[in-house]
């Protein structure tokens, strides 16, 4: 792009390009930035002439960017994110008076175990705030974090690397859950019983458990999968009325074991533990509300996890 193009662009045009890529709809993009639909259409027509490219076209799959339009839209989103971060970085943040809605990525485990505790914290420390958990996209999960549409991601993510920062919360492990009266496990968990039982498994993409079977295979252990479900959260509820075995994170098993007739066993072979972390884009590292939210997660979960670990260690000794 030539320098004259940059000189001719306005912030409204840059925001329009960014929103067109995000929303794939002229009317929705216009509403998002406070333009009328005719004004947005006129601005898009002008941009097409200016860049000598259609930028966005109607296809059988809807309103889609051209290759150049996608690159330009991505650059516009990043530019807007940097500008917003710069504007807000100097503002004071008062959790007691904020009405902000915090947007999160959280796995099903995070939604079941972590989010309720966060809401309890918000009620006391930031009573006017709210939270919204978004489904984790299979492709480009980092884009909403870099644009500011999502504030942080909580859990285990192996696809948030370049441009992202992270902070350790606590370490969890995998355990096996079976119904309390399962005949194969009267004497505990063994490799033989594990392999002869039928299993239920979760198959969420991009999470720590995607390599469980690879880890089991290192010990020449396999599981016979009779049921596969999208996430972990339903597995403990299926166990009491079946002869299925499920591998789930320990924190989730603990949450269910107190009110369901299930038994929790250690894995029959050693499986590495995994770390739960919070992730945020480096553009928002100094953003006051997100800094406060990160500290809230650390206060809620890192200190509690440390205390739980010490307590468990004391019990073993």
GIHU-V906612 format. One record per backbone hydrogen bond with DSSP energy under -0.5 kcal/mol. NH is the residue of the N-H (numbers start at 1). CO is the residue of the C=O. E is the energy in kcal/mol with one decimal. If there is no record, write none. Layout:
# GIHU-V906612
NH;CO;E / NH;CO;E
This chain:
# GIHU-V906612
5;2;-1.0 / 6;2;-1.0 / 7;3;-2.2 / 8;4;-1.7 / 9;5;-1.1 / 9;6;-0.6 / 14;10;-2.1 / 15;11;-2.5 / 16;12;-2.3 / 17;13;-2.5 / 18;14;-2.2 / 19;15;-2.5 / 20;16;-2.5 / 21;17;-1.8 / 22;18;-1.6 / 23;19;-3.1 / 24;20;-2.0 / 29;25;-2.4 / 30;26;-2.6 / 31;27;-2.5 / 32;28;-2.1 / 33;29;-1.4 / 34;30;-0.7 / 34;31;-0.7 / 35;30;-2.9 / 40;36;-2.2 / 41;37;-2.4 / 42;38;-2.4 / 43;39;-2.3 / 44;40;-2.4 / 45;41;-2.3 / 46;42;-2.1 / 47;43;-2.2 / 48;44;-2.3 / 49;45;-1.6 / 50;46;-2.5 / 51;47;-2.5 / 52;48;-0.8 / 53;48;-1.4 / 56;54;-3.1 / 57;64;-3.1 / 59;62;-2.4 / 62;59;-2.4 / 63;24;-0.5 / 64;57;-2.9 / 64;62;-0.8 / 66;55;-2.7 / 70;66;-2.7 / 71;67;-1.8 / 72;68;-2.9 / 73;69;-2.8 / 74;70;-2.4 / 75;71;-2.2 / 76;72;-2.3 / 77;73;-2.5 / 78;74;-2.2 / 79;75;-2.3 / 80;76;-2.6 / 81;77;-2.3 / 82;78;-2.2 / 83;79;-2.2 / 84;80;-2.9 / 85;81;-2.5 / 86;82;-2.3 / 87;83;-2.4 / 88;84;-2.6 / 89;85;-1.6 / 90;86;-0.5 / 91;88;-1.3 / 94;92;-0.5 / 95;93;-0.6 / 97;94;-1.4 / 98;94;-1.5 / 102;100;-0.6 / 102;130;-3.0 / 104;132;-2.8 / 105;152;-2.0 / 106;104;-0.5 / 106;134;-0.7 / 107;154;-0.9 / 111;107;-2.5 / 112;108;-1.9 / 113;109;-2.8 / 114;109;-0.6 / 114;110;-1.0 / 115;110;-2.9 / 117;113;-0.5 / 118;114;-1.9 / 119;115;-2.6 / 120;116;-1.9 / 121;117;-1.9 / 122;118;-2.6 / 123;119;-2.2 / 124;120;-1.1 / 125;121;-3.0 / 126;122;-2.2 / 129;126;-2.0 / 130;100;-2.1 / 132;102;-2.8 / 134;104;-3.1 / 134;132;-0.5 / 137;135;-0.6 / 143;140;-1.2 / 145;141;-0.6 / 146;142;-2.4 / 147;143;-2.0 / 148;144;-1.0 / 149;144;-1.1 / 150;144;-2.0 / 151;103;-2.1 / 152;103;-1.3 / 153;279;-2.2 / 154;105;-2.7 / 155;277;-2.7 / 157;155;-0.5 / 158;206;-0.8 / 161;159;-0.6 / 164;161;-2.1 / 165;280;-3.2 / 167;278;-2.0 / 169;276;-2.6 / 170;276;-1.3 / 172;274;-2.9 / 175;248;-2.6 / 176;265;-2.9 / 177;246;-2.5 / 178;263;-1.8 / 180;261;-2.3 / 182;179;-2.0 / 185;182;-1.2 / 186;183;-0.8 / 188;185;-1.3 / 194;190;-2.5 / 195;191;-2.3 / 196;192;-1.7 / 197;193;-1.4 / 199;224;-3.2 / 200;245;-2.7 / 201;227;-2.4 / 203;229;-1.7 / 207;204;-0.8 / 210;207;-1.5 / 211;208;-1.1 / 212;209;-1.8 / 215;211;-2.1 / 216;212;-2.4 / 217;213;-2.3 / 218;214;-1.0 / 219;216;-1.6 / 220;217;-2.0 / 221;216;-1.9 / 224;197;-0.7 / 225;223;-0.8 / 226;199;-2.8 / 226;224;-0.6 / 227;199;-1.6 / 229;201;-2.6 / 234;231;-0.6 / 235;232;-1.6 / 236;232;-0.6 / 238;234;-1.1 / 238;235;-1.1 / 239;235;-1.3 / 240;236;-0.7 / 241;238;-0.6 / 242;239;-1.9 / 245;198;-1.8 / 246;177;-1.8 / 247;200;-0.6 / 248;175;-2.2 / 248;246;-0.6 / 250;173;-3.2 / 252;249;-0.5 / 253;249;-2.1 / 254;250;-2.5 / 255;251;-1.5 / 256;252;-1.7 / 257;253;-2.7 / 258;254;-0.8 / 259;256;-1.8 / 260;256;-1.1 / 262;260;-2.3 / 263;178;-3.1 / 265;176;-3.0 / 265;263;-0.5 / 267;174;-0.6 / 274;172;-2.6 / 276;170;-3.1 / 277;155;-2.8 / 278;167;-2.2 / 279;153;-2.6 / 280;165;-2.1 / 282;163;-2.7 / 284;281;-1.9 / 285;282;-1.4 / 287;284;-0.7 / 291;287;-2.7 / 292;288;-2.3 / 293;289;-2.3 / 294;290;-2.5 / 295;291;-2.2 / 296;292;-2.0 / 297;293;-2.0 / 298;294;-2.2 / 299;295;-2.7 / 300;296;-2.4 / 301;297;-2.6 / 302;297;-0.6 / 302;298;-1.4 / 303;298;-1.2 / 305;301;-2.2 / 306;302;-2.1 / 307;303;-2.2 / 308;304;-2.6 / 309;305;-2.3 / 310;306;-2.3 / 311;307;-2.2 / 312;308;-2.3 / 313;309;-2.2 / 314;310;-2.3 / 315;311;-2.1 / 316;312;-1.9 / 317;313;-1.5
